[in-house]
Amino acid sequence: MPTKVNIVLDDDVKTDLDRLVESGLRSRVINTALRREIGLMRRRRASGLLDALRRATRVTPTADSVRMVRHDRGR
């Protein structure tokens, strides 16, 4: 369900929004832009967590990984 919110836009952003986006489409444009930005923020956060995990764990040689997978599969 849509929720009406109040936000503060910089003057230049508001001017461009008014000039470039017709009145009935502004909410859709803002929602699309926010979804993209939030998705980017989530991916960056996940990437940072993976980088931290990579630094905290040791490298497993490929042969060991293959051996473990084969063991788990019962081969």
Gaussian input, Z-matrix of N, CA and C with variables (Angstrom, degrees):
# hf/3-21g

backbone

0 1
 N
 C     1     B1
 C     2     B2     1     A1
 N     3     B3     2     A2     1     D1
 C     4     B4     3     A3     2     D2
 C     5     B5     4     A4     3     D3
 N     6     B6     5     A5     4     D4
 C     7     B7     6     A6     5     D5
 C     8     B8     7     A7     6     D6
 N     9     B9     8     A8     7     D7
 C    10    B10     9     A9     8     D8
 C    11    B11    10    A10     9     D9
 N    12    B12    11    A11    10    D10
 C    13    B13    12    A12    11    D11
 C    14    B14    13    A13    12    D12
 N    15    B15    14    A14    13    D13
 C    16    B16    15    A15    14    D14
 C    17    B17    16    A16    15    D15
 N    18    B18    17    A17    16    D16
 C    19    B19    18    A18    17    D17
 C    20    B20    19    A19    18    D18
 N    21    B21    20    A20    19    D19
 C    22    B22    21    A21    20    D20
 C    23    B23    22    A22    21    D21
 N    24    B24    23    A23    22    D22
 C    25    B25    24    A24    23    D23
 C    26    B26    25    A25    24    D24
 N    27    B27    26    A26    25    D25
 C    28    B28    27    A27    26    D26
 C    29    B29    28    A28    27    D27
 N    30    B30    29    A29    28    D28
 C    31    B31    30    A30    29    D29
 C    32    B32    31    A31    30    D30
 N    33    B33    32    A32    31    D31
 C    34    B34    33    A33    32    D32
 C    35    B35    34    A34    33    D33
 N    36    B36    35    A35    34    D34
 C    37    B37    36    A36    35    D35
 C    38    B38    37    A37    36    D36
 N    39    B39    38    A38    37    D37
 C    40    B40    39    A39    38    D38
 C    41    B41    40    A40    39    D39
 N    42    B42    41    A41    40    D40
 C    43    B43    42    A42    41    D41
 C    44    B44    43    A43    42    D42
 N    45    B45    44    A44    43    D43
 C    46    B46    45    A45    44    D44
 C    47    B47    46    A46    45    D45
 N    48    B48    47    A47    46    D46
 C    49    B49    48    A48    47    D47
 C    50    B50    49    A49    48    D48
 N    51    B51    50    A50    49    D49
 C    52    B52    51    A51    50    D50
 C    53    B53    52    A52    51    D51
 N    54    B54    53    A53    52    D52
 C    55    B55    54    A54    53    D53
 C    56    B56    55    A55    54    D54
 N    57    B57    56    A56    55    D55
 C    58    B58    57    A57    56    D56
 C    59    B59    58    A58    57    D57
 N    60    B60    59    A59    58    D58
 C    61    B61    60    A60    59    D59
 C    62    B62    61    A61    60    D60
 N    63    B63    62    A62    61    D61
 C    64    B64    63    A63    62    D62
 C    65    B65    64    A64    63    D63
 N    66    B66    65    A65    64    D64
 C    67    B67    66    A66    65    D65
 C    68    B68    67    A67    66    D66
 N    69    B69    68    A68    67    D67
 C    70    B70    69    A69    68    D68
 C    71    B71    70    A70    69    D69
 N    72    B72    71    A71    70    D70
 C    73    B73    72    A72    71    D71
 C    74    B74    73    A73    72    D72
 N    75    B75    74    A74    73    D73
 C    76    B76    75    A75    74    D74
 C    77    B77    76    A76    75    D75
 N    78    B78    77    A77    76    D76
 C    79    B79    78    A78    77    D77
 C    80    B80    79    A79    78    D78
 N    81    B81    80    A80    79    D79
 C    82    B82    81    A81    80    D80
 C    83    B83    82    A82    81    D81
 N    84    B84    83    A83    82    D82
 C    85    B85    84    A84    83    D83
 C    86    B86    85    A85    84    D84
 N    87    B87    86    A86    85    D85
 C    88    B88    87    A87    86    D86
 C    89    B89    88    A88    87    D87
 N    90    B90    89    A89    88    D88
 C    91    B91    90    A90    89    D89
 C    92    B92    91    A91    90    D90
 N    93    B93    92    A92    91    D91
 C    94    B94    93    A93    92    D92
 C    95    B95    94    A94    93    D93
 N    96    B96    95    A95    94    D94
 C    97    B97    96    A96    95    D95
 C    98    B98    97    A97    96    D96
 N    99    B99    98    A98    97    D97
 C   100   B100    99    A99    98    D98
 C   101   B101   100   A100    99    D99
 N   102   B102   101   A101   100   D100
 C   103   B103   102   A102   101   D101
 C   104   B104   103   A103   102   D102
 N   105   B105   104   A104   103   D103
 C   106   B106   105   A105   104   D104
 C   107   B107   106   A106   105   D105
 N   108   B108   107   A107   106   D106
 C   109   B109   108   A108   107   D107
 C   110   B110   109   A109   108   D108
 N   111   B111   110   A110   109   D109
 C   112   B112   111   A111   110   D110
 C   113   B113   112   A112   111   D111
 N   114   B114   113   A113   112   D112
 C   115   B115   114   A114   113   D113
 C   116   B116   115   A115   114   D114
 N   117   B117   116   A116   115   D115
 C   118   B118   117   A117   116   D116
 C   119   B119   118   A118   117   D117
 N   120   B120   119   A119   118   D118
 C   121   B121   120   A120   119   D119
 C   122   B122   121   A121   120   D120
 N   123   B123   122   A122   121   D121
 C   124   B124   123   A123   122   D122
 C   125   B125   124   A124   123   D123
 N   126   B126   125   A125   124   D124
 C   127   B127   126   A126   125   D125
 C   128   B128   127   A127   126   D126
 N   129   B129   128   A128   127   D127
 C   130   B130   129   A129   128   D128
 C   131   B131   130   A130   129   D129
 N   132   B132   131   A131   130   D130
 C   133   B133   132   A132   131   D131
 C   134   B134   133   A133   132   D132
 N   135   B135   134   A134   133   D133
 C   136   B136   135   A135   134   D134
 C   137   B137   136   A136   135   D135
 N   138   B138   137   A137   136   D136
 C   139   B139   138   A138   137   D137
 C   140   B140   139   A139   138   D138
 N   141   B141   140   A140   139   D139
 C   142   B142   141   A141   140   D140
 C   143   B143   142   A142   141   D141
 N   144   B144   143   A143   142   D142
 C   145   B145   144   A144   143   D143
 C   146   B146   145   A145   144   D144
 N   147   B147   146   A146   145   D145
 C   148   B148   147   A147   146   D146
 C   149   B149   148   A148   147   D147
 N   150   B150   149   A149   148   D148
 C   151   B151   150   A150   149   D149
 C   152   B152   151   A151   150   D150
 N   153   B153   152   A152   151   D151
 C   154   B154   153   A153   152   D152
 C   155   B155   154   A154   153   D153
 N   156   B156   155   A155   154   D154
 C   157   B157   156   A156   155   D155
 C   158   B158   157   A157   156   D156
 N   159   B159   158   A158   157   D157
 C   160   B160   159   A159   158   D158
 C   161   B161   160   A160   159   D159
 N   162   B162   161   A161   160   D160
 C   163   B163   162   A162   161   D161
 C   164   B164   163   A163   162   D162
 N   165   B165   164   A164   163   D163
 C   166   B166   165   A165   164   D164
 C   167   B167   166   A166   165   D165
 N   168   B168   167   A167   166   D166
 C   169   B169   168   A168   167   D167
 C   170   B170   169   A169   168   D168
 N   171   B171   170   A170   169   D169
 C   172   B172   171   A171   170   D170
 C   173   B173   172   A172   171   D171
 N   174   B174   173   A173   172   D172
 C   175   B175   174   A174   173   D173
 C   176   B176   175   A175   174   D174
 N   177   B177   176   A176   175   D175
 C   178   B178   177   A177   176   D176
 C   179   B179   178   A178   177   D177
 N   180   B180   179   A179   178   D178
 C   181   B181   180   A180   179   D179
 C   182   B182   181   A181   180   D180
 N   183   B183   182   A182   181   D181
 C   184   B184   183   A183   182   D182
 C   185   B185   184   A184   183   D183
 N   186   B186   185   A185   184   D184
 C   187   B187   186   A186   185   D185
 C   188   B188   187   A187   186   D186
 N   189   B189   188   A188   187   D187
 C   190   B190   189   A189   188   D188
 C   191   B191   190   A190   189   D189
 N   192   B192   191   A191   190   D190
 C   193   B193   192   A192   191   D191
 C   194   B194   193   A193   192   D192
 N   195   B195   194   A194   193   D193
 C   196   B196   195   A195   194   D194
 C   197   B197   196   A196   195   D195
 N   198   B198   197   A197   196   D196
 C   199   B199   198   A198   197   D197
 C   200   B200   199   A199   198   D198
 N   201   B201   200   A200   199   D199
 C   202   B202   201   A201   200   D200
 C   203   B203   202   A202   201   D201
 N   204   B204   203   A203   202   D202
 C   205   B205   204   A204   203   D203
 C   206   B206   205   A205   204   D204
 N   207   B207   206   A206   205   D205
 C   208   B208   207   A207   206   D206
 C   209   B209   208   A208   207   D207
 N   210   B210   209   A209   208   D208
 C   211   B211   210   A210   209   D209
 C   212   B212   211   A211   210   D210
 N   213   B213   212   A212   211   D211
 C   214   B214   213   A213   212   D212
 C   215   B215   214   A214   213   D213
 N   216   B216   215   A215   214   D214
 C   217   B217   216   A216   215   D215
 C   218   B218   217   A217   216   D216
 N   219   B219   218   A218   217   D217
 C   220   B220   219   A219   218   D218
 C   221   B221   220   A220   219   D219
 N   222   B222   221   A221   220   D220
 C   223   B223   222   A222   221   D221
 C   224   B224   223   A223   222   D222

   B1=1.4483
   B2=1.5278
   B3=1.2947
   B4=1.4684
   B5=1.5249
   B6=1.3158
   B7=1.4512
   B8=1.5078
   B9=1.3004
   B10=1.4558
   B11=1.5225
   B12=1.3444
   B13=1.4617
   B14=1.5234
   B15=1.3096
   B16=1.4587
   B17=1.5144
   B18=1.3148
   B19=1.4543
   B20=1.5243
   B21=1.3003
   B22=1.4581
   B23=1.5181
   B24=1.3297
   B25=1.4583
   B26=1.5188
   B27=1.3099
   B28=1.4618
   B29=1.5268
   B30=1.3194
   B31=1.4621
   B32=1.5214
   B33=1.3385
   B34=1.4639
   B35=1.5242
   B36=1.3324
   B37=1.4616
   B38=1.5245
   B39=1.3147
   B40=1.4668
   B41=1.5282
   B42=1.3185
   B43=1.4694
   B44=1.5184
   B45=1.3328
   B46=1.4628
   B47=1.5258
   B48=1.3166
   B49=1.4583
   B50=1.5289
   B51=1.3141
   B52=1.4678
   B53=1.5286
   B54=1.3099
   B55=1.4603
   B56=1.5284
   B57=1.3198
   B58=1.4622
   B59=1.5280
   B60=1.3257
   B61=1.4673
   B62=1.5259
   B63=1.3256
   B64=1.4576
   B65=1.5217
   B66=1.2910
   B67=1.4576
   B68=1.5230
   B69=1.3015
   B70=1.4559
   B71=1.5188
   B72=1.3289
   B73=1.4626
   B74=1.5252
   B75=1.3036
   B76=1.4715
   B77=1.5218
   B78=1.3190
   B79=1.4670
   B80=1.5183
   B81=1.3327
   B82=1.4633
   B83=1.5330
   B84=1.3366
   B85=1.4658
   B86=1.5311
   B87=1.3202
   B88=1.4689
   B89=1.5237
   B90=1.3443
   B91=1.4703
   B92=1.5218
   B93=1.3248
   B94=1.4679
   B95=1.5196
   B96=1.3312
   B97=1.4704
   B98=1.5260
   B99=1.3196
   B100=1.4646
   B101=1.5235
   B102=1.3312
   B103=1.4741
   B104=1.5292
   B105=1.3306
   B106=1.4704
   B107=1.5248
   B108=1.3170
   B109=1.4632
   B110=1.5257
   B111=1.3240
   B112=1.4651
   B113=1.5277
   B114=1.3256
   B115=1.4702
   B116=1.5095
   B117=1.3203
   B118=1.4601
   B119=1.5290
   B120=1.3282
   B121=1.4646
   B122=1.5289
   B123=1.3330
   B124=1.4748
   B125=1.5295
   B126=1.3427
   B127=1.4745
   B128=1.5201
   B129=1.3266
   B130=1.4680
   B131=1.5172
   B132=1.3340
   B133=1.4696
   B134=1.5187
   B135=1.3394
   B136=1.4665
   B137=1.5227
   B138=1.3239
   B139=1.4529
   B140=1.5194
   B141=1.3214
   B142=1.4704
   B143=1.5168
   B144=1.3374
   B145=1.4696
   B146=1.5233
   B147=1.3267
   B148=1.4652
   B149=1.5297
   B150=1.3342
   B151=1.4621
   B152=1.5198
   B153=1.3275
   B154=1.4711
   B155=1.5223
   B156=1.3230
   B157=1.4623
   B158=1.5199
   B159=1.3327
   B160=1.4652
   B161=1.5293
   B162=1.3249
   B163=1.4690
   B164=1.5240
   B165=1.3339
   B166=1.4612
   B167=1.5248
   B168=1.3163
   B169=1.4636
   B170=1.5218
   B171=1.3048
   B172=1.4623
   B173=1.5128
   B174=1.3034
   B175=1.4657
   B176=1.5211
   B177=1.3203
   B178=1.4612
   B179=1.5198
   B180=1.3207
   B181=1.4630
   B182=1.5343
   B183=1.3102
   B184=1.4606
   B185=1.5229
   B186=1.3006
   B187=1.4733
   B188=1.5304
   B189=1.3321
   B190=1.4648
   B191=1.5282
   B192=1.3266
   B193=1.4678
   B194=1.5172
   B195=1.3269
   B196=1.4617
   B197=1.5254
   B198=1.3183
   B199=1.4618
   B200=1.5335
   B201=1.3287
   B202=1.4662
   B203=1.5268
   B204=1.3221
   B205=1.4627
   B206=1.5199
   B207=1.3119
   B208=1.4580
   B209=1.5278
   B210=1.2988
   B211=1.4681
   B212=1.5198
   B213=1.3442
   B214=1.4713
   B215=1.5271
   B216=1.3202
   B217=1.4721
   B218=1.5290
   B219=1.3186
   B220=1.4593
   B221=1.5050
   B222=1.3225
   B223=1.4586
   B224=1.5040
   A1=108.78
   A2=117.97
   A3=120.78
   A4=111.98
   A5=114.83
   A6=121.93
   A7=109.12
   A8=116.45
   A9=120.72
   A10=108.30
   A11=116.65
   A12=121.99
   A13=109.47
   A14=115.39
   A15=121.17
   A16=108.08
   A17=117.04
   A18=122.00
   A19=108.45
   A20=115.81
   A21=121.40
   A22=108.03
   A23=116.06
   A24=122.08
   A25=109.36
   A26=115.84
   A27=119.49
   A28=108.07
   A29=115.50
   A30=120.21
   A31=112.66
   A32=116.85
   A33=119.14
   A34=111.92
   A35=117.47
   A36=121.05
   A37=109.66
   A38=116.66
   A39=121.20
   A40=110.75
   A41=116.37
   A42=120.30
   A43=111.07
   A44=116.86
   A45=120.60
   A46=111.30
   A47=117.14
   A48=121.07
   A49=110.19
   A50=116.73
   A51=120.90
   A52=111.64
   A53=116.24
   A54=121.31
   A55=112.27
   A56=117.21
   A57=120.79
   A58=114.89
   A59=117.31
   A60=120.02
   A61=108.94
   A62=115.38
   A63=117.82
   A64=110.90
   A65=115.35
   A66=123.54
   A67=114.29
   A68=120.04
   A69=121.77
   A70=115.43
   A71=117.24
   A72=120.49
   A73=113.86
   A74=118.46
   A75=120.78
   A76=113.01
   A77=117.89
   A78=119.80
   A79=111.14
   A80=116.58
   A81=120.77
   A82=110.82
   A83=116.38
   A84=120.79
   A85=110.27
   A86=117.20
   A87=120.83
   A88=110.48
   A89=118.26
   A90=121.24
   A91=111.55
   A92=116.72
   A93=120.84
   A94=111.04
   A95=116.10
   A96=120.30
   A97=110.99
   A98=117.46
   A99=120.76
   A100=111.46
   A101=116.98
   A102=119.21
   A103=110.83
   A104=115.74
   A105=119.46
   A106=111.04
   A107=117.04
   A108=121.15
   A109=111.36
   A110=116.81
   A111=120.63
   A112=110.13
   A113=117.52
   A114=120.50
   A115=111.66
   A116=116.43
   A117=120.96
   A118=110.96
   A119=116.73
   A120=120.75
   A121=110.84
   A122=117.11
   A123=120.66
   A124=110.95
   A125=115.87
   A126=119.06
   A127=111.10
   A128=117.36
   A129=119.84
   A130=111.38
   A131=116.82
   A132=120.39
   A133=110.41
   A134=116.94
   A135=120.70
   A136=110.60
   A137=117.03
   A138=121.03
   A139=111.15
   A140=116.20
   A141=120.03
   A142=111.90
   A143=116.36
   A144=119.66
   A145=110.95
   A146=116.87
   A147=119.99
   A148=111.46
   A149=116.71
   A150=119.80
   A151=111.12
   A152=117.05
   A153=121.14
   A154=110.30
   A155=116.73
   A156=120.54
   A157=110.75
   A158=116.04
   A159=120.63
   A160=110.97
   A161=116.79
   A162=120.20
   A163=112.07
   A164=116.71
   A165=121.08
   A166=113.44
   A167=117.95
   A168=119.76
   A169=110.50
   A170=114.35
   A171=118.73
   A172=110.13
   A173=116.22
   A174=122.49
   A175=108.93
   A176=116.34
   A177=121.48
   A178=108.19
   A179=117.14
   A180=119.54
   A181=111.52
   A182=116.42
   A183=122.09
   A184=111.51
   A185=116.89
   A186=120.20
   A187=110.79
   A188=117.47
   A189=120.77
   A190=110.78
   A191=116.80
   A192=120.68
   A193=110.51
   A194=117.09
   A195=121.70
   A196=109.61
   A197=116.63
   A198=120.95
   A199=110.79
   A200=117.38
   A201=121.01
   A202=111.43
   A203=117.28
   A204=120.44
   A205=109.81
   A206=116.95
   A207=120.34
   A208=111.09
   A209=116.80
   A210=121.40
   A211=109.86
   A212=116.45
   A213=120.80
   A214=112.01
   A215=116.79
   A216=120.54
   A217=111.94
   A218=116.10
   A219=120.40
   A220=114.96
   A221=116.70
   A222=119.79
   A223=110.76
   D1=127.12
   D2=179.95
   D3=-62.84
   D4=145.89
   D5=177.97
   D6=-124.24
   D7=133.87
   D8=178.22
   D9=-85.40
   D10=130.90
   D11=179.91
   D12=-131.10
   D13=157.82
   D14=173.23
   D15=-104.49
   D16=130.15
   D17=176.85
   D18=-131.00
   D19=161.84
   D20=177.61
   D21=-111.59
   D22=123.71
   D23=178.52
   D24=-107.85
   D25=145.07
   D26=172.18
   D27=-62.59
   D28=150.59
   D29=-176.87
   D30=-56.58
   D31=-42.34
   D32=-178.28
   D33=-67.03
   D34=-35.10
   D35=178.21
   D36=-67.64
   D37=-44.35
   D38=179.05
   D39=-61.92
   D40=-42.59
   D41=178.84
   D42=-61.16
   D43=-46.67
   D44=179.19
   D45=-64.85
   D46=-41.12
   D47=178.84
   D48=-60.21
   D49=-47.49
   D50=179.44
   D51=-63.52
   D52=-38.80
   D53=-175.76
   D54=-76.26
   D55=-37.02
   D56=-171.14
   D57=-98.93
   D58=-24.27
   D59=-174.32
   D60=-118.25
   D61=126.45
   D62=-179.61
   D63=-68.02
   D64=155.81
   D65=-170.07
   D66=-50.55
   D67=-45.29
   D68=-175.89
   D69=-74.51
   D70=-7.90
   D71=-175.31
   D72=-110.26
   D73=-1.97
   D74=-173.51
   D75=-62.54
   D76=-44.18
   D77=179.38
   D78=-61.65
   D79=-40.56
   D80=179.56
   D81=-63.51
   D82=-42.97
   D83=179.39
   D84=-64.00
   D85=-44.18
   D86=179.77
   D87=-65.12
   D88=-43.18
   D89=177.64
   D90=-60.39
   D91=-44.17
   D92=179.50
   D93=-62.13
   D94=-44.98
   D95=179.83
   D96=-63.65
   D97=-42.16
   D98=179.32
   D99=-66.25
   D100=-41.23
   D101=177.71
   D102=-59.36
   D103=-44.85
   D104=179.01
   D105=-61.66
   D106=-46.14
   D107=-178.19
   D108=-65.34
   D109=-42.69
   D110=178.41
   D111=-64.08
   D112=-40.36
   D113=176.07
   D114=-61.16
   D115=-42.10
   D116=177.31
   D117=-62.74
   D118=-42.44
   D119=178.67
   D120=-62.95
   D121=-40.75
   D122=178.33
   D123=-63.92
   D124=-44.08
   D125=179.64
   D126=-63.99
   D127=-40.56
   D128=178.31
   D129=-64.16
   D130=-41.20
   D131=178.36
   D132=-63.64
   D133=-45.56
   D134=179.38
   D135=-62.73
   D136=-40.36
   D137=178.21
   D138=-62.73
   D139=-41.34
   D140=177.15
   D141=-62.77
   D142=-40.85
   D143=177.96
   D144=-65.16
   D145=-40.74
   D146=177.47
   D147=-65.08
   D148=-39.74
   D149=177.13
   D150=-61.99
   D151=-42.40
   D152=178.58
   D153=-64.44
   D154=-41.57
   D155=178.30
   D156=-64.08
   D157=-40.89
   D158=178.81
   D159=-61.32
   D160=-39.80
   D161=179.19
   D162=-69.88
   D163=-28.31
   D164=-174.87
   D165=-88.31
   D166=-10.68
   D167=-177.34
   D168=-115.82
   D169=159.82
   D170=179.11
   D171=-89.16
   D172=157.22
   D173=178.96
   D174=-77.50
   D175=133.58
   D176=176.40
   D177=-101.98
   D178=122.88
   D179=178.39
   D180=-58.73
   D181=148.39
   D182=-177.96
   D183=-55.96
   D184=-42.88
   D185=-178.98
   D186=-59.80
   D187=-39.92
   D188=178.15
   D189=-66.09
   D190=-40.13
   D191=178.42
   D192=-62.36
   D193=-45.37
   D194=179.09
   D195=-61.11
   D196=-43.90
   D197=-179.78
   D198=-61.33
   D199=-43.32
   D200=-179.93
   D201=-65.80
   D202=-42.17
   D203=-179.97
   D204=-64.56
   D205=-44.83
   D206=179.40
   D207=-62.80
   D208=-38.62
   D209=177.68
   D210=-62.81
   D211=-46.67
   D212=-179.73
   D213=-63.77
   D214=-30.57
   D215=179.39
   D216=-83.58
   D217=-4.89
   D218=177.94
   D219=80.09
   D220=24.17
   D221=178.74
   D222=-93.64

